[in-house]
Amino acid sequence: MPPDNFMLFEVDENCPYEYKYEIEVTDCLPDPCGTLVAERADLKVYETDAGEERFIGTKGSDGLYACYREKPDHRAEIWLVRERMRSLHIDPVFTSLLALERHMIRRDQMLLHCAYTEYQGEAILFSAPSETGKTTQANLWEKYRGSRTVNGDRSLLGKIGGRWTAQGWPVCGSSEVCHNESIPIRAIVMLSQAKENHARRIGGREAFVQIYSQITVNRWNREDSNHTMDLLMDLLGQVPVYHLGCTISEEAVRCLEEAMGKK
């Protein structure tokens, strides 16, 4: 079975599928059949006539545990190493099998690294590199303003009814907070640690660079990368972005609240 968080997104088995994955458990992975276009310790990507082929590993672990190969007619074949199956209960390990970010960008949706919170019926997204304090600031808003965390580590961004909306995602990091909900975005807040709290609205290149650094982008694919940049420009035209230099205090909440303007 897929991880529990993944099953939060389950639909009726009679619902027609848009993309089909065929997964085979094997003792060894097939040989590559394309041209190598990207390589790092935990991933090798090949370009094939049908699309893309990936050999997937885990950061900090030796060896590769799966091969993902796209085929014509909206489907992909996946080979999964038998001895590594026990690790599939981990959300990101299972999700990486499916190259979901690649398919979502083609649906005009982007994956943002953020703590996704709901406040007064709208979403506030706290984004920053790992260990900067996304979860901490989300928790402060829960404590002092009664907000609610929807996902502690990721959100899928896309337009619903013409408005940019934060949506659920089956990976939530160490927060263990994962809900399948879609909420219109009020603001994106880029965080940094500071000795004193300060907040301001940012835009242009500054906002673009900061948000782009926290979006999952397959930079080896020029078409997908360019489309991501187009979507981000549209997002910045509709959603306000703030920078918050913060401490761990109620004052940080007040500072951001004043910058955004009380609703």
Secondary structure, 3 states (H helix, E strand, C coil): CCCHHHHCCCCCCCCCCCCEEEEEEECCCCCCCCEEEEEECCEEEEEECCEEEEEEECCCCCCEEEEEEEECCCEEEEEEEHHHHHHHHCHHHHHHCCCHHHHHHCCCCEEEEEEEEEECCEEEEEECCCCCCHHHHHHHHHHHHCCEEEECCEEEEEEECCEEEEECCCCCHHHCCECCCCEEEEEEEEEEECCCCEEEEECHHHHHHHHHCCECCCCCCHHHHHHHHHHHHHHHHHCCEEEEEECCCHHHHHHHHHHHCCC
